């Protein structure tokens, strides 16, 4: 007889070795605590270990568990590699498939696809290793946003308003990825939409303090003066429009289970999709728990919902 999730052992996989390791080290223990609060049998796996010396394949093969809750952010936790390994081990897991994760993690590939199917996303240029600053200047107007293609949490992202800032931003992005995305700057407010079990949650407006021109890593996870607008301040019609746009972008990449979509609005009122996150942060500052709490779903109930949805989709054979 098929086990229920309550009868199973859940492994919360967190840590990793990406630039978002510190965020994951906050998310993982909170997810563990939430699942235990709901009565589940849980173990934690700090992927690669605290010193980065452990082999992740050996870690997962030797651990006794039936189901994985992925609380890794960025790197191998969000680009499809851990998802593929879990599938080879026949272990069901939370979130999207390896292919969907890989496509969403690569901002260049996802934007290329969205352009093809009509999902509005800012104009961009992409480069591998050697970015051509002259081409950027001749094709785009300042300011521009420079990003590593396969990082999350706005790591390595910089705004450039002139050639000196552009050169510095390109070098900074190369510290994180060989593939570089240069994107048209959208001058307007940013919004984020959590999606759980194919349902768009309330839109959150994001407003960094004057010290943070961009909603960057520090504004997300460190600063205490970032404003989160919930309700978002949008009209009812625009809230519906943004939710549907987020769902369209999320579904178009084949994402499932849960995730988060980031959107900006320009001065003319048009909305633009920036990216889809397939393993969003679950820290005390994180946006998915914030949106759920607005609907009366506390943290423990949220992680249970994410786990149960994945178990029903992937765990029941």
ZAMARGU-4260 file (C-alpha; in steps of 0.2 Angstrom, whole numbers, plus 5000, padded with zeros to 4 digits):
<rodrens>
0) 5000/5000/5000 | 5006/5018/4996 | 5013/5027/5011 | 5005/5044/5015 | 5016/5059/5017
5) 5013/5058/5036 | 5020/5040/5036 | 5035/5046/5025 | 5052/5054/5029 | 5054/5071/5022
10) 5072/5077/5018 | 5073/5096/5018 | 5088/5099/5006 | 5096/5116/5009 | 5113/5124/5009
15) 5122/5120/4993 | 5137/5130/4986 | 5129/5143/4976 | 5130/5162/4980 | 5113/5160/4988
20) 5120/5148/5001 | 5117/5160/5016 | 5099/5163/5011 | 5096/5144/5010 | 5104/5141/5027
25) 5090/5153/5033 | 5076/5144/5023 | 5080/5126/5027 | 5079/5126/5046 | 5062/5136/5045
30) 5055/5124/5033 | 5061/5109/5044 | 5053/5118/5059 | 5036/5121/5050 | 5035/5103/5044
35) 5038/5096/5061 | 5025/5108/5068 | 5013/5099/5057 | 5018/5082/5063 | 5029/5076/5049
40) 5045/5066/5050 | 5059/5077/5044 | 5078/5076/5042 | 5089/5090/5035 | 5102/5088/5022
45) 5115/5102/5021 | 5120/5099/5003 | 5140/5098/5001 | 5141/5101/5020 | 5147/5116/5029
50) 5164/5116/5022 | 5159/5111/5004 | 5168/5094/5005 | 5154/5082/5004 | 5148/5073/4988
55) 5130/5077/4985 | 5126/5061/4976 | 5133/5051/4991 | 5123/5062/5003 | 5107/5059/4994
60) 5110/5040/4991 | 5115/5036/5009 | 5101/5046/5017 | 5085/5038/5022 | 5070/5048/5015
65) 5055/5046/5004 | 5052/5064/4998 | 5062/5079/4996 | 5057/5097/5000 | 5070/5108/4990
70) 5075/5123/5000 | 5090/5127/4990 | 5091/5143/4980 | 5101/5147/4965 | 5115/5135/4958
75) 5111/5117/4957 | 5096/5119/4968 | 5086/5129/4955 | 5094/5125/4938 | 5087/5107/4937
80) 5102/5097/4943 | 5096/5092/4960 | 5079/5088/4953 | 5086/5077/4940 | 5096/5068/4953
85) 5081/5065/4963 | 5072/5058/4948 | 5086/5046/4945 | 5084/5041/4964 | 5065/5039/4961
90) 5062/5052/4975 | 5048/5064/4973 | 5052/5082/4977 | 5044/5099/4978 | 5043/5111/4963
95) 5046/5111/4945 | 5054/5098/4933 | 5073/5098/4929 | 5069/5105/4912 | 5057/5119/4918
100) 5070/5124/4932 | 5084/5125/4920 | 5074/5136/4908 | 5068/5147/4922 | 5085/5149/4929
105) 5093/5154/4913 | 5087/5172/4911 | 5093/5173/4893 | 5084/5157/4887 | 5068/5162/4896
110) 5068/5179/4889 | 5072/5173/4872 | 5057/5161/4873 | 5045/5174/4880 | 5049/5186/4866
115) 5044/5172/4854 | 5027/5169/4862 | 5023/5187/4866 | 5026/5187/4885 | 5031/5206/4888
120) 5049/5206/4895 | 5062/5220/4893 | 5073/5222/4878 | 5090/5214/4880 | 5107/5209/4873
125) 5116/5193/4879 | 5134/5189/4878 | 5146/5174/4883 | 5161/5180/4892 | 5166/5195/4881
130) 5152/5208/4881 | 5154/5221/4868 | 5151/5238/4877 | 5151/5247/4860 | 5137/5236/4854
135) 5127/5239/4870 | 5129/5258/4868 | 5125/5258/4850 | 5109/5247/4853 | 5102/5253/4870
140) 5100/5269/4879 | 5107/5272/4897 | 5103/5267/4910 | 5104/5248/4908 | 5103/5233/4920
145) 5117/5221/4919 | 5114/5203/4926 | 5123/5186/4927 | 5111/5175/4917 | 5110/5161/4930
150) 5110/5169/4947 | 5095/5173/4958 | 5091/5185/4972 | 5098/5199/4962 | 5116/5193/4965
155) 5128/5201/4953 | 5115/5214/4946 | 5120/5232/4943 | 5113/5247/4935 | 5124/5257/4923
160) 5121/5275/4918 | 5137/5278/4908 | 5152/5269/4901 | 5162/5268/4916 | 5148/5260/4926
165) 5144/5248/4912 | 5162/5242/4911 | 5162/5239/4930 | 5144/5231/4930 | 5150/5219/4916
170) 5165/5214/4926 | 5155/5211/4941 | 5142/5200/4932 | 5157/5189/4925 | 5161/5185/4943
175) 5145/5175/4944 | 5142/5168/4926 | 5150/5168/4909 | 5133/5172/4901 | 5129/5190/4904
180) 5112/5198/4901 | 5111/5217/4898 | 5093/5223/4899 | 5083/5239/4896 | 5080/5248/4913
185) 5062/5249/4917 | 5059/5265/4927 | 5045/5261/4938 | 5039/5250/4953 | 5042/5232/4955
190) 5030/5218/4960 | 5031/5200/4964 | 5018/5186/4963 | 5019/5170/4972 | 5011/5155/4963
195) 5006/5139/4973 | 4997/5124/4966 | 4994/5135/4950 | 4986/5149/4959 | 4992/5167/4959
200) 4993/5174/4977 | 4991/5192/4981 | 5003/5204/4972 | 5016/5212/4983 | 5023/5229/4979
205) 5042/5231/4982 | 5049/5248/4988 | 5068/5248/4992 | 5074/5263/5003 | 5083/5277/4996
210) 5099/5269/5001 | 5095/5255/4989 | 5092/5261/4971 | 5088/5243/4966 | 5078/5230/4975
215) 5095/5220/4977 | 5101/5206/4988 | 5104/5217/5003 | 5087/5225/5002 | 5079/5208/5001
220) 5088/5199/5015 | 5097/5211/5026 | 5089/5228/5026 | 5074/5231/5038 | 5068/5247/5029
225) 5062/5239/5013 | 5044/5242/5011 | 5032/5228/5006 | 5015/5234/4999 | 5002/5222/5003
230) 4989/5226/4996 | 5000/5231/4982 | 4992/5248/4978 | 4986/5242/4961 | 4968/5244/4955
235) 4958/5228/4955 | 4959/5227/4936 | 4978/5229/4936 | 4980/5216/4950 | 4970/5203/4940
240) 4980/5208/4925 | 4997/5206/4934 | 4992/5189/4941 | 4987/5182/4924 | 5003/5189/4917
245) 5013/5180/4930 | 5003/5164/4928 | 5006/5165/4909 | 5025/5167/4911 | 5026/5153/4924
250) 5016/5141/4914 | 5025/5145/4898 | 5041/5138/4905 | 5032/5122/4911 | 5034/5127/4930
255) 5023/5118/4943 | 5021/5116/4961 | 5026/5133/4967 | 5037/5148/4962 | 5037/5167/4961
260) 5037/5179/4947 | 5045/5196/4947 | 5037/5210/4936 | 5040/5229/4934 | 5028/5243/4928
265) 5035/5257/4917 | 5030/5275/4917 | 5016/5272/4904 | 5008/5258/4915 | 5014/5243/4905
270) 5019/5227/4915 | 5035/5218/4910 | 5040/5201/4916 | 5058/5200/4923 | 5060/5182/4929
275) 5052/5166/4936 | 5060/5159/4952 | 5057/5140/4955 | 5064/5139/4972 | 5060/5156/4981
280) 5067/5161/4997 | 5058/5155/5013 | 5066/5166/5026 | 5059/5178/5038 | 5060/5192/5025
285) 5054/5181/5010 | 5039/5186/4999 | 5030/5169/4997 | 5027/5167/5015 | 5021/5185/5016
290) 5009/5183/5002 | 5002/5167/5010 | 5000/5175/5027 | 4990/5189/5019 | 4977/5175/5015
295) 4978/5168/5033 | 4990/5154/5028 | 5004/5153/5041 | 5021/5147/5038 | 5019/5129/5044
300) 5003/5127/5034 | 5011/5135/5018 | 5026/5122/5018 | 5013/5108/5021 | 5003/5114/5007
305) 5018/5114/4995 | 5024/5097/5001 | 5006/5089/5000 | 5004/5096/4982 | 5020/5089/4976
310) 5017/5072/4985 | 5000/5071/4976 | 5008/5075/4959 | 5024/5065/4960 | 5024/5054/4976
315) 5008/5044/4972 | 5012/5031/4959
</rodrens>
